[in-house]
Amino acid sequence: MSNYMKKLDRFIIRRFLGTFAFALILILLIVVIFDISEKIDDFIVKQAPMKAIIVDYYLNFIPYFANLFSAMFIFIAVIFFTSKMAGNSEIIAILSSGVSYRRFLFPYFVSSLILAIFSYLLINWIIPPANEHRLAFEEKYYRNNKFVNNEQDIHRQILPGQFIYMSSYNTNYDRGYNFALEQIENGKLKSKLISEYIQWDTTINKWKIYNCYIRTFANGEEHVKFHPKLDTTLNMLPGDFARRNNVVEAMNYRELNEFIEQETMKGSENVVLWKIEKHKRFAYSFSTFILTLIGVTLSSRKKRGGIGINIGVGILLAFTYIMFMEVSNVLATNAHVPPVIAVWIPNVIFGVIGIILYNQAKK
């Protein structure tokens, strides 16, 4: 029995990983072809070099997209080859030989573990530097418009006890309007600067503050001084206000944690989005186990519809899972659900579905 189980384990692991790799390569070829047809006009108009298109964009685009939809293809791969085994009565023979259903699942979860670890390493350490090159290419050769900051009433803490305010920020001119800078110590306002606008000077790499009043408070007295123009160094850069939200895709796990801490200290409105990205990186990798369990339990019995009905149900469930992941983003951003809870809701729901299907299948 021991040699038999080892051969069975190797057979299932080989079929699992092989089918997954084949399905992923096939869909990636299709996606790349469609992507080229969609963007070829922009590449020609902006005179993107062929080397940059291949090396900087597509070689970095492929791992990003492969990981993005890997859970769906894991699901489809499991359903495809397990349905074939069920159709050929192989699973009935395996279980009739005395192998328990739980033991039958063992090689599936070994394969899932391999893919989950690979996905986690990929999304946290390998894809981010690749995304850096991909996003830089898109900014230069594909995106038609420069990033526009649409935030209103911007409040940030740039240092402990130092707070800034701007009614809006123009990324074309690196200019913030109705700028205010407050210095607070021990809960008391020590000074406040109010100006018409602030602008970044690229020649000296400093901020210029125009038509500003500085109010200082000391010993119960207030002093006000006017400056038509001031050159100053602040703990902020124009890039802090001209950054697309997908910039976190180019950060590894350590950089993302540090970035979230900095932005939380500054009071950025987008911290929730970046926390979602952080928690999704682990939750998405863990989903490999849940989707594998659902895939096996759905397709391990011979059905009249054969492989077709199983693949149809599998694709429906895979897209439902992806939809739930998007809904979780909305819950975190608009319904004030903690990001870690919102991100894990789809895994909890589908985990319960998997357990129910498992209990039915093993009978």
N, C-alpha and C positions, 0 to 999 in steps of 0.2 A: 504493500500500500504506500510505503514511504517513497519509493522510486516512482510509482505511478503518480502520486501527488506532485512530486517535483516536476515531472514531465508536463503534467496538467498546468501547473503554475507557470512554467516557462512558455507553454503554448498560449495561454490567455494573455500573459504580459506582452508577448511578441505581437499577438493579434491586436491587442488594445493600442499599444504605442505605434504599431505599423499603420493601422487604419487611421488613427488620429493624424499622423504625419502626412499620409497621403491626402486626406481630406483638407488639411490645412494648406499644403502646397498647391493643391488644385484651386482652392478659393482665392489664395493669394495671387496666383497668376491671373485670374479673372479680374480681381480688384485692381491690380496694377494696370492691366489693359484699359479698364474703364477710367482709371484715374488719369492715365496719359491722354486719353481721348478728350477728357474734360479740361485738362490744363495746358494742352499743347499750344493753344493760341497765346496764352499768357507767357509761356516760355519763349515763344518766337518773338512776341512784341517786346519783351524785356531782355531779349538776347541772352538767355541763360546758357552758359557753356554746357556742352554735353557731359563733360566730366563732373560738373557740379550737379547736374540732374541725376546722374547715375550714382555717384559716390555720396554726395552731401544729402541728397533727398531720398532716392528710392532705397538705397542700402540701409538708411536709417528709418525709413517709413515702414519697411517690411516687419522688423521686430516689434515696432509699436502696434501695428495693426494685428499681427499674429497674437500678441498677448491680449489685445482688447477683446477679441472674440474667441479666445482659446477655450473658455468654459463651454460655449455653445458647441464648438467642434468636438470637445471631449464627450459631451452629451450625445451628439449625433453618432460619433464613432462607437461608443458603447452600445447604443441601440442597434446600429447597423450589424456589427459582427455577432452580438449576442442573439439577435433575431435569426441570423443565419444558422447559428448553433442550435437554436430552439427548433427551427424549421427542419433541420436534419436529424432531429431527435437526439442530438449529442448531449444536451443538458439532462434529458430524462435518463440516459444511460449513466451519466456521471452520478446523479443523485441516487439511482437504483443500485449503484455499486457500494453504497454505504456512506458516501460523502455527504455531510450535513450542508444545508444551504448556507450556513454561516461560513463554513470552511470553503465552500465554493466561491464566496465573495472575496476571500483573502487575496488572490492575485490581482483582482480589480483594484483593491485599495492600496496594494503595493505600487501599482501603476499610477494611481491617483497621487500617492505620496511623492513619487518621482516628479510628476508634472507640477504638483503644487509647490514643491521646493524650487523647481526650475522657474516657475512663474514668479515666485516671491523674489528670487535673486534677480530675475530679469527686470521686473518692474521697479525694484528699489535701487539697483546698482548698475545694470547694463543699459537699460532703455534711457534713463535720464541724460547721460552724455550724448547718446544718439539723438535724442529729442532736441538737444541744444543746437546741433547742426541742422536738423530738419526745420526747426522753427526759424532759425536764422535765414535759411534758404527761402522759406515762405515769405518772410518779411521783405526780402530783397527782390524776389522774382515772381511772387504770386499774389500777395495781398495788394489790393488796389489802393487802399486808403491807409494813411498813418493812423495809429491808435489815437482815439479821441476820448478824453476823460469827461464823462458825463456826470460825475459826482457833484452834488450840491451840498453846501454847508459842511465842508471837510474839517473834521476835528482829529488831531493826532497828538500823541505824546511822543516827542522826539528824544527826550532825556528824562530821567526821573525828576519830577517837579517842573518840567518845562513843556508847555502845551502851545500848539499853534492852531490857528483857525483861518480858513479861507472860504469865501462864499462860492468860488469855483476856480478851476485851474485850466488854462489854455495850453495844451501840449504843443501847438504849433509855434508859440512864442515863448514857451517855458515861463509863463507869467501867472501868478496867483492874485486874485482880486480880493479887496477888503481884508487884508492880512492882519492878523493879530498874534502877538506872542506874549504869553503869560509865564511869569516865574513865581512858583509857589513853594514856600518853605514852612514846614510844620503846620500845614493846613491854612496858612495865611498868605494872601497875595502880596508879594514884595514889589513887583513891577509889572507894568503892562505896556506893550508897544502896539499902537494902532496905526495902520498906514493905508494909503489908497491902493497900492499894489506892490508886489514883490516880483523881481525878475532875475533869472539866472544869467550871469555874465560869463560867457565862454572864454573870454580873453584872460580873466584872472581866476576863473573857477570859484567864484563867490556869488552870493546873493546880493542884489542891490535893492534896497528898500526906499521907496519914494514917498515923499510927503507924509512923514510919520511923526506922531506924538508919542513921547515916552513918559509915562507916569510912574513915579517911584514913591513908595510908601515907607516911611521910617519915623519912629518915635511919634506916631500919631499925626504926622504931617504928610502932605502930598505935594510933590514937586512935578511940574510939567515942563517938558522941553520939546521944541519943534526942530526937526531936521528935514531939509528939503530932499536930502539923499544920504543914505548910509550904505557902506560896504561891510558885509558881515559874513561870518562863517556859521552855518547852522548844521545840526546833525540830520540833514536830509538832502537829497539830490533830486534833480528833475526826473530821473528814472523811477523814483518812488511813486510818481504820479502819472507816468506814461508807460505803465506795465500792464500787459494783458494778463487775464486771470490764468491762462494756460501756461504761464511762466513756471509754475510749480512742476509741470511735467518734465522739466529739465533739471530737477533737483533730486538727488538721492535721498535716502531716508534720513540721514543725519542732517543734511542741508535743509530738508523740509521742516524738521523739528526746530532747528535754529531760526528759520524764516518765520514759522508760526509764532515762536516766542517773541521775536522782534516786532512783528505786526500786531500781536496782542498788546504789547506794551504801548505801541503807537495808537491803538484804538481803531485799527483799520476795519472797515465795514465788511471786508471780504474774508475775514478770518474763518468764518463758518465754512465757506467753500473750500478753503485749503485744509481744514480739519477733515472734511468729507474725503478729500483726495488722500489724506494720510490713512484714514481708517479703511478706505476702499482697497488699498493695496494689500492688506492682510485678509480682509473679508472676501475679496474676489478670489484670492488664491485658495482659501478654505472652501469656497463653493465647489471646488473640484470634487471633494469627497461626497457632498450632498447630491450633486448632479449625477455622479457615478452611481450612487445608491439608487436613485430614482430610475436611471436608465436601465440598470440591470433588472430591477424588480418589474419594470414595465414590459421588458422584452424577453424574459426568460421562459415564458410560456408560449407554446405554439398557438397562433391565432389564425382564424380563417382569412383575415385580410393579409396575412404574411408580413413581410418586411415593410411594405408600403405603408400600412396603417400605423405600425410602430414608429417609423421615421416621421410620419405626419404628426402624430401626437408628440413626438420628441421635439420637433421644430417648434410646435405651438408652445410647449412648456418652456423651451429655451428662450423664445422671444418674450414670454410672460415674465420669466425671471429678469431679463434685461429691462423690461418695462417697470418692474417693481424696483429695480435699482435706481431708475430715473425718478420714480415717485418718491423714493427715500430722500433724494436730493431736495425735492420740493418741500418735504416735511421738515427737513433740517433748516432750510433757508427761510421758509414762509410760516411754518407752524411752530417754530422755536423748539423743535424736538432736538435733544442733544445729538450731535453728529454721530457719535459712536453707536447710539441706539438706532438712529435712522438707517445707518448703513447696514446694520446687522439684521434689520427686520426681514428682508427677503430671505436671508439664510435661515432664520428661525422658522419662517412660514414653510419654506420648501424642505427644511429639515423635518418638520412635523409630517409633511406629506410623504417624505421618504420613509419615515418610521412606520407610518400606516401601511404603505405599499409593501414594505419588508415583512410586516407581520402577516399580511395576506398571502404574499408569495411563498413564504416558508411552509405554509400549511399544505 
